[in-house]
Amino acid sequence: MESAWKKARATLEEEGWKFEAFDRSLSWPFTAKPVTISKVRGTLYGVAVGDALGAASEGRLPRELVERPVERPLPHHGLPAGTVTDDTQLTLALAESILQTGTLDPEDLVQRFVALAPSLVGAGWATRQALERLGRGAAWWLAGSASAGNGAAMRAAPVGLFFEAPDAIRKAAFLQAIVTHRDRTAVAGAIIHALWVGWLARGGPADARVLDWLVEAVRGFEKPFPSRRQRRKKRTLAGLLLEAGAYADDPASACERFGTGAFVLESLPTAAAVFLGRPGDPEAVYLRLVNAGGDTDTMAALAGAWLGAHLGDRKLRSRTPSDWWQVSVAAEIERISRLGTS
């Protein structure tokens, strides 16, 4: 991973990217516990459950969902209820790559992503265009789309599970992101998501105390970006994330404040606020996000990873309807979970 990291860093520094954040060492600010099979299984199922549940409402307007809310998995994209989309497909491909290579190998990851491309369900334009370039032989450190979408973050959970040290998680999250998203905000989203999963899976508190630590991990890395909702103001994901804790008790206002689109500046802070409001009530978190409108499957997949990493699979399963767990990738999740903790 180090050689890949040095190659990507050197190339992007020439383009003006700032890497001082990576030179500040990170450590867990609590006594970290080993990651158990329950936390691995919970995280991966958490992603899949949220993804499959939210897929049927993706792109719908909030007012439509008030009248006809999604409360169980439904058919979508011409596929049966419980079928996952690219959020979970790419998450599991990343997990397989890490476990098979023992590291974050961008070359191996690209091969898996390109092979999976024809069967991806609902993939965004940034990911599809990057995979097309990679399939034509583009270098992994050059092929990524200039997009601040959430596609790099949504799949990053396995990095937080399978790398131990926060510094390694940060670098691995960066590398897996850059192959499809050559944008500092998108990469920051992947780093934040992977670190938060790692924090929760190792017993870190499921409250707003994590936010300052996450922000420190990417401080100075992002380039302020015009928000779609406030064009005159340039914001960073780190800055918006710090605000998320203030909206934990008011999820409706969080959705309004941050937005629910596929832009990572919208979907990640909204998912964070809703999760922080009720981390012990996964059913409420999922239902709020899948009925918020916009990029519902990705918001629910992000929060689902945090829920599963925090609760583990048994508590997550016991606090959600049983039919939610009938996801299309159950066997794959079981196999990866056993491999990841063997």
C-alpha positions as CSV (number, residue, x, y, z in Angstrom):
1,M,0.0,0.0,0.0
2,E,2.9,2.4,0.7
3,S,4.2,2.4,-2.8
4,A,0.7,3.1,-4.2
5,W,0.2,5.8,-1.6
6,K,3.5,7.5,-2.5
7,K,2.7,7.4,-6.2
8,A,-0.8,8.9,-5.8
9,R,0.4,11.5,-3.3
10,A,3.3,12.7,-5.5
11,T,1.0,13.0,-8.5
12,L,-1.7,14.9,-6.7
13,E,0.7,17.2,-4.9
14,E,1.9,18.3,-8.3
15,E,-1.7,19.3,-9.0
16,G,-1.9,21.4,-5.8
17,W,-3.5,18.9,-3.4
18,K,-2.6,19.5,0.2
19,F,-1.5,16.5,2.3
20,E,-0.6,18.1,5.6
21,A,-3.5,16.3,7.3
22,F,-1.8,13.0,6.6
23,D,1.4,14.1,8.2
24,R,-0.4,14.5,11.6
25,S,-0.6,11.1,13.3
26,L,-4.0,9.8,14.4
27,S,-4.7,7.4,17.2
28,W,-7.8,6.1,18.8
29,P,-8.7,8.4,21.8
30,F,-10.1,5.5,23.7
31,T,-9.1,1.9,24.5
32,A,-9.8,0.2,21.3
33,K,-11.3,-3.3,21.4
34,P,-10.7,-6.0,18.8
35,V,-13.2,-6.0,15.9
36,T,-15.5,-9.1,16.3
37,I,-17.3,-11.1,13.7
38,S,-20.5,-9.6,15.1
39,K,-19.3,-6.1,14.3
40,V,-18.1,-7.1,10.8
41,R,-21.3,-8.9,10.0
42,G,-23.4,-6.1,11.5
43,T,-21.6,-3.5,9.4
44,L,-22.0,-5.3,6.1
45,Y,-25.6,-6.2,6.8
46,G,-26.2,-2.7,8.0
47,V,-25.1,-1.4,4.6
48,A,-27.1,-4.0,2.6
49,V,-30.3,-3.5,4.6
50,G,-30.2,0.2,4.2
51,D,-29.3,0.0,0.6
52,A,-32.1,-2.5,-0.3
53,L,-34.7,-0.6,1.8
54,G,-33.8,2.8,0.3
55,A,-33.4,1.7,-3.3
56,A,-37.2,1.8,-3.9
57,S,-37.5,5.4,-2.8
58,E,-34.3,6.8,-4.4
59,G,-35.1,9.9,-6.4
60,R,-38.6,10.3,-5.1
61,L,-39.8,13.6,-3.6
62,P,-40.3,13.9,0.1
63,R,-44.0,14.8,-0.3
64,E,-44.5,11.6,-2.3
65,L,-43.0,9.6,0.5
66,V,-45.2,11.3,3.1
67,E,-48.2,10.0,1.3
68,R,-46.7,6.6,0.5
69,P,-43.8,5.9,2.8
70,V,-41.4,3.0,2.3
71,E,-41.6,0.7,5.3
72,R,-40.3,-2.6,3.9
73,P,-38.1,-3.6,1.0
74,L,-39.8,-3.3,-2.3
75,P,-38.9,-4.2,-5.9
76,H,-36.8,-1.6,-7.7
77,H,-34.9,-1.3,-11.0
78,G,-37.0,-4.3,-12.3
79,L,-35.4,-6.5,-9.6
80,P,-37.0,-8.3,-6.6
81,A,-37.4,-6.8,-3.1
82,G,-34.2,-7.2,-1.1
83,T,-31.9,-6.7,-4.1
84,V,-28.9,-4.5,-3.3
85,T,-27.5,-1.8,-5.5
86,D,-24.0,-0.6,-6.3
87,D,-23.6,0.7,-2.7
88,T,-23.4,-2.8,-1.4
89,Q,-21.9,-4.4,-4.5
90,L,-18.9,-2.2,-4.4
91,T,-18.6,-2.4,-0.6
92,L,-18.4,-6.2,-0.7
93,A,-15.9,-6.1,-3.7
94,L,-13.7,-3.8,-1.6
95,A,-13.9,-6.1,1.4
96,E,-12.9,-9.1,-0.8
97,S,-10.0,-7.2,-2.3
98,I,-8.6,-6.2,1.2
99,L,-9.0,-9.7,2.6
100,Q,-7.5,-11.5,-0.4
101,T,-4.5,-9.2,-0.8
102,G,-4.0,-8.4,2.9
103,T,-3.7,-4.7,2.0
104,L,-5.2,-2.0,-0.2
105,D,-4.0,-2.8,-3.6
106,P,-5.5,-0.4,-6.1
107,E,-4.6,-2.7,-9.1
108,D,-6.5,-5.6,-7.6
109,L,-9.4,-3.4,-6.6
110,V,-9.7,-1.9,-10.1
111,Q,-9.8,-5.4,-11.6
112,R,-12.7,-6.3,-9.3
113,F,-14.6,-3.1,-9.9
114,V,-14.2,-3.3,-13.7
115,A,-15.4,-7.0,-13.7
116,L,-18.4,-5.9,-11.6
117,A,-19.3,-2.9,-13.7
118,P,-21.7,-4.6,-16.1
119,S,-23.8,-5.9,-13.2
120,L,-23.8,-2.8,-11.1
121,V,-27.3,-1.6,-10.1
122,G,-28.0,2.1,-10.1
123,A,-24.3,3.2,-10.3
124,G,-23.8,7.0,-10.5
125,W,-22.2,8.7,-13.5
126,A,-18.9,9.4,-11.8
127,T,-18.3,5.8,-10.9
128,R,-19.5,4.5,-14.3
129,Q,-17.3,7.0,-16.3
130,A,-14.2,6.1,-14.1
131,L,-14.8,2.4,-14.6
132,E,-15.1,2.9,-18.3
133,R,-11.7,4.7,-18.3
134,L,-10.2,2.0,-16.1
135,G,-11.5,-0.7,-18.4
136,R,-9.8,0.9,-21.3
137,G,-6.5,0.8,-19.4
138,A,-6.3,4.2,-17.7
139,A,-3.9,4.3,-14.7
140,W,-5.8,4.0,-11.4
141,W,-4.4,7.2,-10.0
142,L,-5.5,9.2,-13.1
143,A,-8.9,7.6,-14.0
144,G,-11.1,9.0,-11.3
145,S,-13.9,11.5,-12.1
146,A,-13.8,15.1,-10.9
147,S,-16.9,14.5,-8.8
148,A,-17.8,15.4,-5.2
149,G,-20.4,12.7,-5.2
150,N,-20.8,10.1,-2.4
151,G,-19.8,7.1,-4.4
152,A,-16.3,6.8,-2.8
153,A,-17.7,7.2,0.7
154,M,-20.6,4.7,0.4
155,R,-18.3,1.7,-0.1
156,A,-15.5,2.6,2.3
157,A,-16.8,0.7,5.4
158,P,-14.5,-2.4,5.0
159,V,-11.5,-0.2,5.3
160,G,-12.5,0.8,8.9
161,L,-13.1,-2.9,9.8
162,F,-10.0,-4.5,8.3
163,F,-7.2,-2.0,8.9
164,E,-6.2,-1.5,12.5
165,A,-4.5,1.9,12.9
166,P,-6.3,5.1,12.1
167,D,-3.4,6.3,10.0
168,A,-3.6,3.1,7.9
169,I,-7.4,3.5,7.6
170,R,-7.0,7.1,6.4
171,K,-4.5,6.1,3.7
172,A,-6.5,3.0,2.5
173,A,-9.7,5.0,2.4
174,F,-7.9,7.6,0.2
175,L,-6.6,5.0,-2.2
176,Q,-9.9,3.1,-2.6
177,A,-11.6,6.5,-3.2
178,I,-9.2,7.9,-5.8
179,V,-9.7,5.1,-8.3
180,T,-13.2,6.5,-9.1
181,H,-13.4,10.0,-7.5
182,R,-10.5,12.4,-8.1
183,D,-11.9,15.1,-5.9
184,R,-10.8,16.2,-2.4
185,T,-14.3,16.4,-1.0
186,A,-15.3,13.0,-2.2
187,V,-12.0,11.5,-0.8
188,A,-12.6,13.3,2.5
189,G,-16.0,11.7,2.7
190,A,-14.5,8.2,2.2
191,I,-11.9,8.9,4.9
192,I,-14.5,10.1,7.4
193,H,-16.8,7.2,6.8
194,A,-14.1,4.6,7.1
195,L,-12.7,6.1,10.3
196,W,-16.2,6.4,11.9
197,V,-16.9,2.7,11.1
198,G,-13.5,1.8,12.7
199,W,-14.3,4.0,15.7
200,L,-17.6,2.3,16.4
201,A,-16.5,-1.2,15.6
202,R,-13.8,-0.9,18.2
203,G,-16.1,0.4,20.9
204,G,-15.9,4.1,20.5
205,P,-18.9,6.1,21.8
206,A,-21.9,6.5,19.4
207,D,-22.3,10.2,20.0
208,A,-21.1,13.6,18.8
209,R,-17.7,13.3,20.5
210,V,-16.4,11.6,17.4
211,L,-17.0,14.6,15.2
212,D,-14.0,16.7,16.3
213,W,-11.7,13.7,15.9
214,L,-13.0,13.0,12.4
215,V,-12.7,16.6,11.3
216,E,-9.1,16.7,12.6
217,A,-8.3,13.7,10.4
218,V,-9.0,15.7,7.2
219,R,-8.3,19.3,8.4
220,G,-6.7,21.3,5.7
221,F,-7.2,18.6,3.0
222,E,-10.3,19.8,1.4
223,K,-10.8,22.7,-1.0
224,P,-13.9,24.7,0.0
225,F,-16.7,23.8,-2.4
226,P,-19.8,25.8,-3.4
227,S,-22.8,24.1,-1.9
228,R,-25.7,23.4,-4.2
229,R,-28.0,24.8,-1.5
230,Q,-26.0,27.9,-0.7
231,R,-24.1,28.9,-3.9
232,R,-22.6,32.0,-2.5
233,K,-21.0,30.1,0.4
234,K,-18.1,27.7,0.0
235,R,-18.2,24.9,2.5
236,T,-16.2,21.8,3.4
237,L,-17.5,18.5,4.4
238,A,-15.6,18.8,7.7
239,G,-17.3,22.1,8.5
240,L,-20.7,20.7,7.8
241,L,-20.0,17.5,9.8
242,L,-19.3,19.6,12.8
243,E,-22.8,21.1,12.5
244,A,-24.4,17.7,12.3
245,G,-24.4,17.1,16.0
246,A,-26.6,20.2,16.6
247,Y,-29.3,18.6,14.4
248,A,-29.3,15.2,16.0
249,D,-32.6,15.8,17.8
250,D,-34.3,17.3,14.7
251,P,-33.9,15.0,11.7
252,A,-36.4,16.9,9.6
253,S,-34.3,20.1,10.0
254,A,-31.1,18.1,9.3
255,C,-32.6,17.0,5.9
256,E,-33.5,20.6,5.1
257,R,-30.2,22.1,6.3
258,F,-27.8,19.7,4.6
259,G,-29.9,18.2,1.8
260,T,-30.4,14.6,0.6
261,G,-28.7,14.5,-2.8
262,A,-25.9,12.4,-4.0
263,F,-23.4,15.3,-3.4
264,V,-21.4,14.1,-0.4
265,L,-21.7,17.5,1.2
266,E,-25.4,16.7,1.5
267,S,-25.9,13.0,2.1
268,L,-23.1,12.3,4.6
269,P,-23.9,15.1,7.1
270,T,-27.7,14.3,6.9
271,A,-27.0,10.6,7.5
272,A,-24.7,11.6,10.4
273,A,-27.3,13.8,12.1
274,V,-30.0,11.2,11.8
275,F,-27.7,8.4,13.1
276,L,-26.5,10.5,16.1
277,G,-30.0,11.3,17.1
278,R,-31.0,7.6,17.7
279,P,-28.0,5.3,17.4
280,G,-29.8,2.6,19.4
281,D,-32.9,2.7,17.3
282,P,-31.9,1.4,13.9
283,E,-35.5,1.0,12.6
284,A,-36.2,4.7,13.2
285,V,-32.9,5.8,11.6
286,Y,-33.5,3.7,8.5
287,L,-37.1,4.8,8.1
288,R,-36.2,8.5,8.5
289,L,-33.5,8.3,5.8
290,V,-35.3,6.1,3.3
291,N,-38.3,8.4,3.4
292,A,-36.3,11.7,3.2
293,G,-36.2,11.7,-0.6
294,G,-33.1,12.1,-2.8
295,D,-30.3,9.6,-2.5
296,T,-32.1,7.5,0.0
297,D,-30.3,4.2,-0.5
298,T,-26.8,5.7,0.0
299,M,-27.9,7.7,3.1
300,A,-29.4,4.6,4.6
301,A,-26.3,2.5,3.6
302,L,-23.9,5.0,5.3
303,A,-26.0,5.1,8.5
304,G,-26.5,1.4,8.3
305,A,-22.7,0.8,8.4
306,W,-22.5,3.0,11.5
307,L,-25.5,1.2,13.1
308,G,-24.0,-2.2,12.4
309,A,-20.5,-1.2,13.6
310,H,-22.0,0.2,16.8
311,L,-24.6,-2.5,17.6
312,G,-23.2,-5.7,16.0
313,D,-25.4,-8.0,14.0
314,R,-27.5,-9.5,16.8
315,K,-28.7,-6.2,18.2
316,L,-29.2,-4.7,14.8
317,R,-31.3,-7.8,13.7
318,S,-33.3,-7.8,16.9
319,R,-34.3,-4.1,16.5
320,T,-35.4,-4.2,12.9
321,P,-38.1,-6.2,11.1
322,S,-37.1,-9.7,10.0
323,D,-38.1,-9.2,6.4
324,W,-35.5,-6.4,6.0
325,W,-32.8,-9.0,6.4
326,Q,-33.8,-11.0,3.3
327,V,-31.1,-9.3,1.2
328,S,-29.7,-10.7,-2.1
329,V,-26.1,-10.8,-0.8
330,A,-26.7,-12.6,2.5
331,A,-24.5,-15.6,1.7
332,E,-21.7,-13.3,0.5
333,I,-21.8,-11.3,3.7
334,E,-21.7,-14.4,5.8
335,R,-18.6,-15.7,3.9
336,I,-16.8,-12.4,4.0
337,S,-17.5,-12.0,7.7
338,R,-16.0,-15.4,8.5
339,L,-13.0,-14.7,6.3
340,G,-12.5,-11.3,7.9
341,T,-12.3,-12.6,11.4
342,S,-10.6,-16.0,10.8
